């Protein structure tokens, strides 16, 4: 059989075989020293104490790799909707990223995806998109922490003033009645 035809069929078989695709990514991550495991059909990657999910969609003309990061936090949930919108808008527009930040009421997610045709393309694009996602996550966490610190710095009106400063007459009257 012609080498060009054989090469085409090998590439075609790769992009239609989810087991080969997952195995390629998992071997790559293991060789890089990055912890990963297969959980319910999704590759769970632990990198710098954060968990990322890698999924594949083979239903389209070309296979698609989706990489996501999601975090739910009580402090984040306490932010106002305008602050959550600000975080997503700032990160999405401030730098040139392939990744997109989505803010929900109870969580933040960062997502990216790419299409590939063969193993070499998969591994090259995976590296590019994963590093982009990691950079976006770092930036998003910095902006979120800034918003949380800004919120903590704001004190409600009146809590820094003692009650006696507000009503000095009442305190004298109360003190006289106590005698």
C-alpha angles and dihedrals in degrees: 000000000000113000092229092054092045091049090051092052092048090053091045092050090049096053092049096047112084092187093058091045094051092044091052093052094043092049090048092051093045091050088052090052094248117142114239139159139176112252120178093332094313126101109235111206122195112200124165091347093305126109123226128185123220117196133171130215115200097172096095131069090270125029116256128212116207120196118189140177121194132179132179118195134172092224091052090049090055092061119101119254091250090057091049091050090047091054093052094043094047095050094041094051104029099069138024104259136153088209122088126213116216120189120202131179094266105019148023123227131190116200139182135167142182140185123235140183105197144012096268092051091046094054095043094049092041090058092047096047096041092053089046090050091048090051091049092049091051091050092045092051091050092052091045092050090049090054091048092050090047089053092049091050092058111086122195114254113267100020094100092054119078121233092246090059090056098046109019092161094057092053092053091047092049091048091051092050091050090058 
